[in-house]
Each structure stands twice: as C-alpha cells, then as structure tokens.
C-alpha cells in the first residue's frame, strides 16, 4: 500500500471515530447549556445542517484527490533524478532542435596553425595610425584616414570636367561654378545627415521645404539648385576612356576610388580574428551587366 492510500485510510478511520464519540455523549438539557432563551423557528431548511456521520464517503475521496500531493510521496525514478542533478556544464554534448550534436569541448588540434590564420594585431586602428587618437580627436579625423584628400581630388577633377561641359547651357552661372574639396566634404556631410534623419529615401526637394517639414541645416549648407547640380555632375573617373575600360571591367566608373578605399582600409584598420560581413540591399531599376 502506498503512502497516499495509507493517508486516506487514516482519515476515514478518524471520521468514523469522531462520529462514534458523538453518539456516546449523553444529551444535556437545553436549560443547562445556555442562558439564552429558545427562539421558535417556523421551518428548517433541508440540507442546511448536516452531521459528520452524514458525509458521503465518495465526496470525501473526491476532496482527498483534489489535495496537493507532496513530491516526497511520489515514487522517485533514480535515473531521472540523477540526470536532473547534473549541471549542464558537465555535459560533453548538446543537441539542437534539429538533433544536431554540438560538443562542449574544443577539437584537439594535432597540426600547427597556418601562418595566415595567426592574429598578430588587435582589432582597431593599427599602431602607425594611433597618433590621431587623443582628446582633441573628432570623427572627421578618423574619416580622413579612409577617404584621403587624394581621393577627394580625383572626384573634384572629374566633376569639374562635367560641370564645364554643361555650363554653356545655363544662363545663371551661380549654381554652375567649379567644385572644390571643402564644398565636396559639405556635400558628403549632407548625405550623411539624410541617413541620420532617415530621409535618404525622400526626394531632395522635401529637404529644402520651408513649410516646417524641411530642415534648416540643408539650406544653410548650400542652395537647392547647387545641390541638384552637384548631384547630376558628380563623376569618379575619366569619361573619355570609360567605354574602352568598360570592355574589360564592368565597374569602370569607380575602380580607381574603390581600389584606393580598400587599400586604405587594409593599411589603417585591423579587423581582428572574428568579423561579421553583412550585406545591404539597394533599390535599383535597370539592367545590371556585372
């Protein structure tokens, strides 16, 4: 007999003994029990009063079944309890949702690490370029390590060639003047601000709105007509040799600057041993020949 059955039998015996004790008690006159006068009652509601002897055994069993059961009363499985008490750190293997087994221990390497897999420098700026890091360093100082003035001069040179080519078509010459490095940095800074304000997918005419929806920083940097001119005339390579280079290189308009940027990134920054390479989807409508 289990512990639970023993508890039920003991409770039933106690109920029977209590009912027998109540039968053996002699009746005591009402006047000796209390000084309160009897109050006549017209009728008695059936089922309102019930003695302990009238309790149904089935109802008692139902109440006992609804009682919370202690974990100590339940049978204990030795294998299950031993597995639960083992900390997770002591398991040698783990299983994923797809039942793929992962090992908690690193594989034992029986060969030497390849030379190109040895990390010699910590991630961040390399030692030769850490001189720019001080209390007076601003973000543009780091930015100029990757986008040097030589790269900006290439953009200025080819952009001015395009501006001079279309200048005779304009009667107002104020917005068709030559570009310099300072103005080019201001133009790039405006593009950064459009990304910060989440406005890089809106039309540039909305940036210059004066009805409260535009931003004053754009109007203070350059006029809308000047921004439109630079946006249309911005060039990164020599247009006279582009067709010849495009026969062998599909990315002919940008290879010079792109290769220079990759070279600067290798010279300035060390990515370390662990790097996450992400992708960016750019909305485009047209033919791609890459």
N, C-alpha and C positions, 0 to 999 in steps of 0.2 A: 504494500500500500504506500502510495506516495505521500509526501508531506502535505500536499493540498487536500487529499482525501481525509487524512487524519484531522486536519483543522476543521473540516466540515462536520465530521462525526462528533468532535468535541463540542462544537457549537450547538448541535442538535441535542446532545445529552444535557447541556446546561439549560436549554429552553425547557426540556421535559422536567428537569428537577425543579426549576422555578415554578412551573405550573402545579406540581405536586405539593410544594410548600404552601402555596396559596390555598389549596384545598384543606390542608390540615389546620389552618389558622381559624380559631372559633370566632363566630360573629359577635361583635360588640355592639351594644345598643347605641343608637344614634345620639341619645342624650348624653352619654358618657364621653363621646368622641369630640364633641364640639359644642360651644355655647351658642352657635349661630342657629337661629330658628329655621325650620324647614320651610321652603318655599314651594307651594304646589306647582306642578308642571302639567300643562294640559296634554301634551303629547311628547313622545320621544321619537327623534328622527332615527330611522333604521340605518344601521351601518355606521353611525357616528361614533359609537363606542364599541370597542372590541377588546376582548381579553387576550392575554398571551396564549391561552390554550386554543383560541380560535384561529391562530395564524396558520395558514396553509403551508405545508412543507415545500410544495413546488415553488411558492413565492420566495421562501427562504433560500432555496437553492439558486433561484434566479438572481437574488441580491448578492449571494456569495460569488456567483460567476462574474458579476459586474465589479467586484472589488479589485483594486490594483494588486498585481502579483509581484512580489519581490524577485529580483534577479537571482537571489540566493536559493529560492525554492525551485527554480527551473533546473533541469538536467544540464550539465556542463559538458561540452564537447572539448576534449583535451586538445585535439588538433587545431580547432578554430581559435581557442583561447591562446594557444601558443603562437599562432600566426599574428594575432592582433597585437600581442605584446612586443613583437619585434619591431624596432624603429625602422623607418623607411631607409635611413642612411646605410643600413646593414645589408640591404638587398643588392645583389650583384647585377640584376637585370630588371628592366621595367618594360611593360608592354603598353603600346599606344592603342588608340581606338581602333585602328586597322590591324591590330595584333602584330605590329612590327616590334621587334625586340630591341631595346636600347640597353647598352651596357653602362654601368655606373663607373667603370674604370677605363682609364685611357689605354689605348692599344700600346702594346710593348713594341718599341721600335728597335729592330735589330740591324739597322743600317744608319749611316751618317746622314745628317740633314744636308740637303743640297745647298750649294752656295747661294743661289738666288732666293732661297726661302729663309735665309737668316736675316732677321731685322736688326740693323745696326744703329738706327736713329729713332728717337721717339717721335710720335706724331706731332705735327705743328710746323712752325717755321724752322728752317734749317739754321745751323749755327751762324753762317755767314750773313744772314739777314735779320738776326735778332737785335741788331743795333737800333732798329726803328721802334722797338718796344720800350717805352718809358712813360712817364706821367703825362707828357705832352702829346702822346700819340693820338691821332684821330683816325676814323675809319678810312678816310681818303688816302692816308699814308700807306695802309695795307693794300688798298685797291690799286695804287700806282705801281706796286711791285708786280702785279699780274698784267695790268694794262699800262705799259710804259708809254712815254712820250713819243718814242719812235713809232709805235703802233698808231697812236693818235695822229701823228704827222702823215702817215700813209692815208688815213681816212680823209684828212683835211685836203691833201693834194688832189685826190681823185674826185672828191666832192666839188672842189672849186672848178675843176675841169668841166663838170656837168653844169655848174652854175653859169660859167662864162658862155657855154654853148647855148643856153636858153635865155640869156639876158636880153638880147635884142627883141624878144617877144613881149617884153614888159615895158609899159610906159612909166610906171612908178618904180624907181630904182632903189628905194629904201629897203625893200624886203628881199632884194636880189644881190646883195653885197657878198663879197668873199667871206669865207668861214675861217676862223682861227681856232687854236686849241682851247682857249678859255671858253668860247661860245660852244664848242663841241662838248666840253665837260658839262656845261649848263644844260645842253640838250639831253645828254645821257642821264643827268640828275633828274630831269623832268620825267623821263621814262621810269626811273626808279620810284618816283613819287606816285605815278599811276598804279604801280603794283602795290605800294603800301596802302593806298586809298581804295584798292580793289576797283580801279577804273580803267584797267588796261584793256577791257573788252568793250568799253563805250567809245563812241565817236569823239574825236578830239574837239569838235566844236562845243560839246557839252562841258568840257573843262573850262572854257572861257565864258560861260554863261554869266550874265550879270543879274539874273533874277533870284539869286540866292542858292541855286543848285551848283554853280561853279565854284572854283577855289581861286583865291586871290594870288596864291604863290605862282600859279602858271602865268597870270597876266603880268606879274612883277618880273618874271624871268625873261620873257620875250613875247612879242605880239603873236596873234593867231596866224597872220599871214606869213610871218617869218618862220614859225614852226612848220607850217604847211610846206613852205619852200624847202626847208632842210629835210623834211620827211620824204619829199619827192626826189630830191637831188642827192641823197646820201649814197655814196659809192665806196667800194672797198678794193677795187682793182682797176687796172688799165683797160678801158673799154675797147681800145683799138686792137688789142691782142686777145680779147676774150674768146672770140669764135675759134681761133686757132688752138687755144688751150682747152676749149671745151671738147674738142675731138678726142682728147686723151684723158681729160679729167671732167667728170660731170659736175663737180663742185668748183668750177673755175672761178666764180666771182669772189670766193672767200678763202682760198687755200693759204695765201700768204699770211693773213692775220690769224687764221685758225692754227696753223703750224707754230707760229710765234707764241700764241697763247699756251699751247701745250708745252712748249719748251720752257716758258716762264714758270708754269705750274710745277714742272719737274725740278727746276733749279731752286725754287723758293720754298716749296712746301713738301713735307714728308707725310704720306697718308698713314703710315704705320702698318701693322700686320693684319688688322681687321678693318675692312672698308665695305660699306654698302653702296652699291651703284644703283641709282633709281633712274626711271625714265620719265619723260614729260610728253604728253600728247598735245600737239599744236593743231588747231583747226586750220585746215587748208583745203582749198577747192581749185583743182587744176591737174595738170599732168606732171607726174614725177618720173624722171628718167634716171634716177640714181641706181 
